[in-house]
Amino acid sequence: MRFFGKTQIDFIGLRRKAFLLSGIIIAIGITSIVLKGG
């Protein structure tokens, strides 16, 4: 039983974008902690 037909998802490309997005979010979080003093 297939819920999805032929899925052509570029997981490598998505992974690269996900790492970039995660890095940006982490950087914003660290900056916020530093600026607000914990």
PDB file of N, CA, C and O in Angstrom:
ATOM      1  N   MET A   1       0.848  -1.190   0.000  1.00  0.00           N
ATOM      2  CA  MET A   1       0.000   0.000   0.000  1.00  0.00           C
ATOM      3  C   MET A   1       0.887   1.245   0.000  1.00  0.00           C
ATOM      4  O   MET A   1       1.652   1.476   0.936  1.00  0.00           O
ATOM      5  N   ARG A   2       0.776   2.014  -1.026  1.00  0.00           N
ATOM      6  CA  ARG A   2       1.612   3.211  -1.137  1.00  0.00           C
ATOM      7  C   ARG A   2       0.761   4.456  -0.922  1.00  0.00           C
ATOM      8  O   ARG A   2      -0.240   4.676  -1.604  1.00  0.00           O
ATOM      9  N   PHE A   3       1.181   5.251   0.032  1.00  0.00           N
ATOM     10  CA  PHE A   3       0.478   6.506   0.270  1.00  0.00           C
ATOM     11  C   PHE A   3       0.923   7.561  -0.729  1.00  0.00           C
ATOM     12  O   PHE A   3       0.138   8.411  -1.150  1.00  0.00           O
ATOM     13  N   PHE A   4       2.192   7.492  -1.101  1.00  0.00           N
ATOM     14  CA  PHE A   4       2.744   8.440  -2.061  1.00  0.00           C
ATOM     15  C   PHE A   4       3.201   7.667  -3.284  1.00  0.00           C
ATOM     16  O   PHE A   4       3.714   6.553  -3.177  1.00  0.00           O
ATOM     17  N   GLY A   5       3.014   8.260  -4.426  1.00  0.00           N
ATOM     18  CA  GLY A   5       3.470   7.635  -5.661  1.00  0.00           C
ATOM     19  C   GLY A   5       4.973   7.724  -5.770  1.00  0.00           C
ATOM     20  O   GLY A   5       5.697   7.386  -4.834  1.00  0.00           O
ATOM     21  N   LYS A   6       5.430   8.173  -6.897  1.00  0.00           N
ATOM     22  CA  LYS A   6       6.868   8.344  -7.088  1.00  0.00           C
ATOM     23  C   LYS A   6       7.279   9.700  -6.530  1.00  0.00           C
ATOM     24  O   LYS A   6       7.011  10.741  -7.129  1.00  0.00           O
ATOM     25  N   THR A   7       7.920   9.669  -5.397  1.00  0.00           N
ATOM     26  CA  THR A   7       8.346  10.926  -4.780  1.00  0.00           C
ATOM     27  C   THR A   7       9.779  11.212  -5.179  1.00  0.00           C
ATOM     28  O   THR A   7      10.674  10.406  -4.930  1.00  0.00           O
ATOM     29  N   GLN A   8       9.990  12.338  -5.784  1.00  0.00           N
ATOM     30  CA  GLN A   8      11.330  12.756  -6.193  1.00  0.00           C
ATOM     31  C   GLN A   8      11.734  13.929  -5.308  1.00  0.00           C
ATOM     32  O   GLN A   8      11.577  15.087  -5.697  1.00  0.00           O
ATOM     33  N   ILE A   9      12.244  13.635  -4.139  1.00  0.00           N
ATOM     34  CA  ILE A   9      12.636  14.675  -3.190  1.00  0.00           C
ATOM     35  C   ILE A   9      14.153  14.704  -3.112  1.00  0.00           C
ATOM     36  O   ILE A   9      14.795  13.668  -2.939  1.00  0.00           O
ATOM     37  N   ASP A  10      14.716  15.889  -3.239  1.00  0.00           N
ATOM     38  CA  ASP A  10      16.168  16.051  -3.173  1.00  0.00           C
ATOM     39  C   ASP A  10      16.586  16.181  -1.708  1.00  0.00           C
ATOM     40  O   ASP A  10      16.699  17.287  -1.181  1.00  0.00           O
ATOM     41  N   PHE A  11      16.813  15.034  -1.059  1.00  0.00           N
ATOM     42  CA  PHE A  11      17.122  15.050   0.366  1.00  0.00           C
ATOM     43  C   PHE A  11      18.467  15.705   0.662  1.00  0.00           C
ATOM     44  O   PHE A  11      18.627  16.342   1.703  1.00  0.00           O
ATOM     45  N   ILE A  12      19.431  15.557  -0.238  1.00  0.00           N
ATOM     46  CA  ILE A  12      20.744  16.168  -0.017  1.00  0.00           C
ATOM     47  C   ILE A  12      20.616  17.686  -0.030  1.00  0.00           C
ATOM     48  O   ILE A  12      21.154  18.362   0.847  1.00  0.00           O
ATOM     49  N   GLY A  13      19.913  18.219  -1.009  1.00  0.00           N
ATOM     50  CA  GLY A  13      19.693  19.661  -1.092  1.00  0.00           C
ATOM     51  C   GLY A  13      18.913  20.171   0.109  1.00  0.00           C
ATOM     52  O   GLY A  13      19.230  21.223   0.664  1.00  0.00           O
ATOM     53  N   LEU A  14      17.898  19.426   0.505  1.00  0.00           N
ATOM     54  CA  LEU A  14      17.101  19.833   1.662  1.00  0.00           C
ATOM     55  C   LEU A  14      17.929  19.785   2.933  1.00  0.00           C
ATOM     56  O   LEU A  14      17.774  20.630   3.814  1.00  0.00           O
ATOM     57  N   ARG A  15      18.816  18.787   3.029  1.00  0.00           N
ATOM     58  CA  ARG A  15      19.656  18.665   4.215  1.00  0.00           C
ATOM     59  C   ARG A  15      20.595  19.855   4.336  1.00  0.00           C
ATOM     60  O   ARG A  15      20.811  20.376   5.431  1.00  0.00           O
ATOM     61  N   ARG A  16      21.145  20.279   3.223  1.00  0.00           N
ATOM     62  CA  ARG A  16      22.047  21.435   3.234  1.00  0.00           C
ATOM     63  C   ARG A  16      21.299  22.685   3.697  1.00  0.00           C
ATOM     64  O   ARG A  16      21.822  23.462   4.496  1.00  0.00           O
ATOM     65  N   LYS A  17      20.078  22.879   3.196  1.00  0.00           N
ATOM     66  CA  LYS A  17      19.271  24.033   3.607  1.00  0.00           C
ATOM     67  C   LYS A  17      18.875  23.916   5.076  1.00  0.00           C
ATOM     68  O   LYS A  17      18.831  24.918   5.788  1.00  0.00           O
ATOM     69  N   ALA A  18      18.590  22.710   5.527  1.00  0.00           N
ATOM     70  CA  ALA A  18      18.202  22.509   6.921  1.00  0.00           C
ATOM     71  C   ALA A  18      19.366  22.824   7.856  1.00  0.00           C
ATOM     72  O   ALA A  18      19.169  23.441   8.903  1.00  0.00           O
ATOM     73  N   PHE A  19      20.584  22.403   7.484  1.00  0.00           N
ATOM     74  CA  PHE A  19      21.758  22.734   8.298  1.00  0.00           C
ATOM     75  C   PHE A  19      21.971  24.234   8.358  1.00  0.00           C
ATOM     76  O   PHE A  19      22.298  24.776   9.414  1.00  0.00           O
ATOM     77  N   LEU A  20      21.790  24.910   7.232  1.00  0.00           N
ATOM     78  CA  LEU A  20      21.961  26.360   7.191  1.00  0.00           C
ATOM     79  C   LEU A  20      20.928  27.038   8.089  1.00  0.00           C
ATOM     80  O   LEU A  20      21.264  27.926   8.872  1.00  0.00           O
ATOM     81  N   LEU A  21      19.678  26.617   7.971  1.00  0.00           N
ATOM     82  CA  LEU A  21      18.616  27.203   8.788  1.00  0.00           C
ATOM     83  C   LEU A  21      18.863  26.944  10.271  1.00  0.00           C
ATOM     84  O   LEU A  21      18.687  27.842  11.095  1.00  0.00           O
ATOM     85  N   SER A  22      19.267  25.733  10.613  1.00  0.00           N
ATOM     86  CA  SER A  22      19.560  25.401  12.008  1.00  0.00           C
ATOM     87  C   SER A  22      20.713  26.247  12.540  1.00  0.00           C
ATOM     88  O   SER A  22      20.660  26.735  13.669  1.00  0.00           O
ATOM     89  N   GLY A  23      21.742  26.417  11.734  1.00  0.00           N
ATOM     90  CA  GLY A  23      22.886  27.236  12.140  1.00  0.00           C
ATOM     91  C   GLY A  23      22.479  28.669  12.415  1.00  0.00           C
ATOM     92  O   GLY A  23      22.932  29.275  13.386  1.00  0.00           O
ATOM     93  N   ILE A  24      21.616  29.214  11.554  1.00  0.00           N
ATOM     94  CA  ILE A  24      21.147  30.588  11.750  1.00  0.00           C
ATOM     95  C   ILE A  24      20.336  30.695  13.040  1.00  0.00           C
ATOM     96  O   ILE A  24      20.519  31.639  13.809  1.00  0.00           O
ATOM     97  N   ILE A  25      19.454  29.746  13.279  1.00  0.00           N
ATOM     98  CA  ILE A  25      18.627  29.768  14.489  1.00  0.00           C
ATOM     99  C   ILE A  25      19.497  29.650  15.737  1.00  0.00           C
ATOM    100  O   ILE A  25      19.268  30.354  16.720  1.00  0.00           O
ATOM    101  N   ILE A  26      20.494  28.765  15.705  1.00  0.00           N
ATOM    102  CA  ILE A  26      21.403  28.606  16.842  1.00  0.00           C
ATOM    103  C   ILE A  26      22.183  29.885  17.083  1.00  0.00           C
ATOM    104  O   ILE A  26      22.344  30.307  18.228  1.00  0.00           O
ATOM    105  N   ALA A  27      22.673  30.514  16.008  1.00  0.00           N
ATOM    106  CA  ALA A  27      23.428  31.765  16.141  1.00  0.00           C
ATOM    107  C   ALA A  27      22.558  32.856  16.755  1.00  0.00           C
ATOM    108  O   ALA A  27      23.023  33.609  17.611  1.00  0.00           O
ATOM    109  N   ILE A  28      21.305  32.948  16.329  1.00  0.00           N
ATOM    110  CA  ILE A  28      20.389  33.937  16.897  1.00  0.00           C
ATOM    111  C   ILE A  28      20.159  33.652  18.381  1.00  0.00           C
ATOM    112  O   ILE A  28      20.133  34.576  19.193  1.00  0.00           O
ATOM    113  N   GLY A  29      19.995  32.394  18.731  1.00  0.00           N
ATOM    114  CA  GLY A  29      19.785  32.023  20.130  1.00  0.00           C
ATOM    115  C   GLY A  29      20.977  32.374  21.000  1.00  0.00           C
ATOM    116  O   GLY A  29      20.811  32.936  22.082  1.00  0.00           O
ATOM    117  N   ILE A  30      22.178  32.047  20.538  1.00  0.00           N
ATOM    118  CA  ILE A  30      23.394  32.355  21.305  1.00  0.00           C
ATOM    119  C   ILE A  30      23.563  33.861  21.446  1.00  0.00           C
ATOM    120  O   ILE A  30      23.914  34.352  22.519  1.00  0.00           O
ATOM    121  N   THR A  31      23.314  34.595  20.365  1.00  0.00           N
ATOM    122  CA  THR A  31      23.422  36.055  20.415  1.00  0.00           C
ATOM    123  C   THR A  31      22.429  36.630  21.415  1.00  0.00           C
ATOM    124  O   THR A  31      22.765  37.539  22.173  1.00  0.00           O
ATOM    125  N   SER A  32      21.220  36.109  21.420  1.00  0.00           N
ATOM    126  CA  SER A  32      20.200  36.578  22.351  1.00  0.00           C
ATOM    127  C   SER A  32      20.618  36.320  23.796  1.00  0.00           C
ATOM    128  O   SER A  32      20.441  37.178  24.660  1.00  0.00           O
ATOM    129  N   ILE A  33      21.173  35.137  24.056  1.00  0.00           N
ATOM    130  CA  ILE A  33      21.622  34.802  25.409  1.00  0.00           C
ATOM    131  C   ILE A  33      22.747  35.732  25.847  1.00  0.00           C
ATOM    132  O   ILE A  33      22.753  36.211  26.980  1.00  0.00           O
ATOM    133  N   VAL A  34      23.689  35.985  24.960  1.00  0.00           N
ATOM    134  CA  VAL A  34      24.826  36.850  25.289  1.00  0.00           C
ATOM    135  C   VAL A  34      24.357  38.278  25.555  1.00  0.00           C
ATOM    136  O   VAL A  34      24.788  38.905  26.522  1.00  0.00           O
ATOM    137  N   LEU A  35      23.480  38.790  24.702  1.00  0.00           N
ATOM    138  CA  LEU A  35      23.036  40.176  24.837  1.00  0.00           C
ATOM    139  C   LEU A  35      22.154  40.390  26.069  1.00  0.00           C
ATOM    140  O   LEU A  35      22.229  41.436  26.713  1.00  0.00           O
ATOM    141  N   LYS A  36      21.324  39.406  26.395  1.00  0.00           N
ATOM    142  CA  LYS A  36      20.418  39.560  27.532  1.00  0.00           C
ATOM    143  C   LYS A  36      21.033  39.052  28.833  1.00  0.00           C
ATOM    144  O   LYS A  36      20.427  39.174  29.898  1.00  0.00           O
ATOM    145  N   GLY A  37      22.208  38.496  28.752  1.00  0.00           N
ATOM    146  CA  GLY A  37      22.898  38.053  29.957  1.00  0.00           C
ATOM    147  C   GLY A  37      22.351  36.782  30.564  1.00  0.00           C
ATOM    148  O   GLY A  37      22.333  36.639  31.787  1.00  0.00           O
ATOM    149  N   GLY A  38      21.908  35.861  29.740  1.00  0.00           N
ATOM    150  CA  GLY A  38      21.508  34.563  30.246  1.00  0.00           C
ATOM    151  C   GLY A  38      20.032  34.445  30.450  1.00  0.00           C
ATOM    152  O   GLY A  38      19.550  33.395  30.877  1.00  0.00           O
TER     153      GLY A  38
END
